């Protein structure tokens, strides 16, 4: 006869990996505001002092904050960083938050699709985080997974290593024939590479080569601002050595055209006097000029890689939850059947037969759901056969 119905212990609910991202980015947050929100050099120390753990990414177009928790922890991170909780442009959670981080690393959230510099910036930010928190931190799996997904998608879609806001700025400047570039970092190199066919002078604090050009002394950069028809500055305002009044005087006195492209973050040139001969482009103005054909193949590749990575990242939590539920059901079945059959052992002359019946009842209870599932989903037969070691 069929075993009587029994109460199954409900499995423990699956608790997903907690993840929240806060985004302050172009175009929703203007450059001046982003500059105010850029994390200070001691940002991680501030977080530690407040007992808050977070990942920070700051580029010329965005500030990202990610926490392994919900909205309360995210607000605590903002409070620790800024002494208040500024309103982010976007708040994302769990899978959506992870997909966003993958898109940022892949350059799919950049005005220049596939921008290569942002992947380098993302990896540098991950390295800074790794230097602060142990490898076992839950965000490490998230960040490493985002970098891996972005790199895999780039390979699959054949995304070029070229293309950046610096290249867009350089193309604007190239029309003026002679261009001065301030700085020697990644953006300066990208600009110089795009200016291969025009006269270029690179000004930097150190003597080195940038795109095949020997840098000129930094002290001469102000003269370039006065004399050159186009200047592309990649130097943050915090490092800009030119006194504001000297810059204002030079800009105000120009009677020849000047294109001044300021890619620094914070901006290096602010509160410039009005001069019809001077065209001043900020990083946001350059971003507006950027663009190109959409890359649905890259979008699809990134989404697929991100989904696979998220499944791997969340799998340990899901596996533990399912295993715990299975153990609960088995223990519940054993407890209930032992309690029910114990009374028979006190009155029987054949205790082995009673124990055998109790064991069979427990086995039928545990196998009832898998057998019912096979009958309703034949495609699962081979999976369950392998799981239970059935080879016939």
Secondary structure by P-SEA (a helix, b strand, c coil): cccccccccccccccccbbbbbbbccccccaaaaaaaccccaaaaaaaaacccbbbbbcccbbbbbccccaaaaaaaaaaaccccccccccccaaaaaaaaaaaaacccccccccaaaaaaaaaaaaaaaaccccccaaaaaaaaaaaaaaaaaaaacccccccaaaaaaaaaccccbbbbccccaaaaaaaaaacccbbbbbccccccccccccccccaaaaaaacccbbbbccccccccccaaaaaaaaaacccbbbbbbcccccccccccccccbbbbcaaaaaaaccccccaaaaaaaaaaaaaaaaaaaaaaaaaaaaaaaaaaaaaaaaaaaaaaaaaaaccccaaaaaaaaaaaaaaaaaaaaaaaaaacccaaaaaaaaacccc
